[in-house]
Structure formats: structure tokens, C-alpha cells
Amino acid sequence: MEKWDEELIARLLPHNEELRRHIEEHRRYEEQLEKFNQRPYLTNEEEVEKKRIQKLKLAGRDMIEAILAKHR
């Protein structure tokens, strides 16, 4: 993430509940993915769950970008 975006997020975060929610979700998804990535082997179910989380994380990132674009 660009330094400009980080500064914008820091400015908007206290006042924008939607942005705060998406950033918190993004961090949670990142933590969940990190747990999957630390494992040497995933079951089929775990692979499906990992893909689902990746899609949710990406969708959240898109929402964060859309909010930032409104304020640039």
C-alpha cells in the first residue's frame, strides 16, 4: 500500500465506520490465511476454505480501495 493511502486511511479511520470494518475484516482474513500458509498440507476442505477466505479478502480490499477513491 502506498504511503499516501496509509495516511488517508489514518485520517479517515476515526470517522468512517465502513472503512474501519473492512480494514478489520481484511486483517482477520490475512491472519486466517497465514495459518493456512504455515501448514505443509491442507485437506480438500481446508483448500476450499482458504480459497473462500482469499476471495473475501480480495472483495474487502476492493471495498477499501473504493472508499479511498472517493476521498482522493
N, C-alpha and C positions, 0 to 999 in steps of 0.2 A: 504494500500500500504506500502511496506517495505521502511525503511529509505534509503536503497541503491537505490531503484527505484526512490525515490523522489530526491535524489542527482543527479542521472543520468539524470532525466528529467530536473532539473535545469541547468545542464551543456549543454544539447542538445537543449533546447528550443530556445535560441537566434539564433541558426544556422540551425534549422530543421523546415521548414515551414509546412511540412506534420504533424509532431508531434504537433506543435502548433495548427493547425487547428483541429486535432482530440481531443485535450485536451479542446479547447474552445467549441466544439460541445458537448463533454461529460458533461461539466459544464452546458451548456444550457439545455440539456436533464434532468439533475439532478434537475435543478430549475423547469422545467415544471412538472416533476414527483412529486416534493414536493408540488406544488399547487394542484395536483390531490389528494395527500395523506392527505391534510388538510381538504378536503371536506368529510362530513359524508356520502354522497350518490353521486354516479355517474350514469348518464344516460347510456344506452347501447352504444350510440355513444362515450361518454366520456371513457367508459371502453375499447372500441376498440382503441381509440386514445392513451390511457395510455399503452396498450399492444404494440402498434406500437412504441411508444417512448422507452419503455423498450428494445425492440429488437434492435432499432437503437443505444441505449446507450451501449448495450452489444457488438454489432458489432464494435462500436468505441473503446471500451475497448480492444477488441481482436486486433485491429489495433495498438493501443498504445503498447500493450504487444509485438507484432511482431516487432515493431520498436525498442523497448528497447532490445529485444533478440538479434538483430543484433549488438548492441553496448556493450553487456555484455562481 
